[in-house]
């Protein structure tokens, strides 16, 4: 919501400076879509515009640009890691040890592989 005369934009939880974004992949959200949102938000801001986030924190136009730069860096790092994984031959796995309580309350220990799939949309 934009208050032109007050030079204020209320962004709700779409802008959470200081936190990673919650990208709604289930409904088609992507990191590129988030970056595009910050392009639009930055264009809407003047040099003195204040943005109020869902957390009630106040942010400046430069905070918007800084957050967008962080998103771009995260996207680039993830893309490089995914590319390395594909070049290096498959998913990265490691073994984890966990303790499981049985229905009788007895503890058992197991070791199982945990793998990350490459289904992340970038």
Secondary structure, DSSP 8 states (H G I E B T S, - for coil): -EETTTTEEEEETT--TTS-----GGGT--HHHHHHHHHHHHHH--TT-EEEETT--EEEHHHHHHHHHHHHHHHHHHHHHHHHHHHHTS--EEEEEEEEE-TTS-EEEEEEEEE--S----
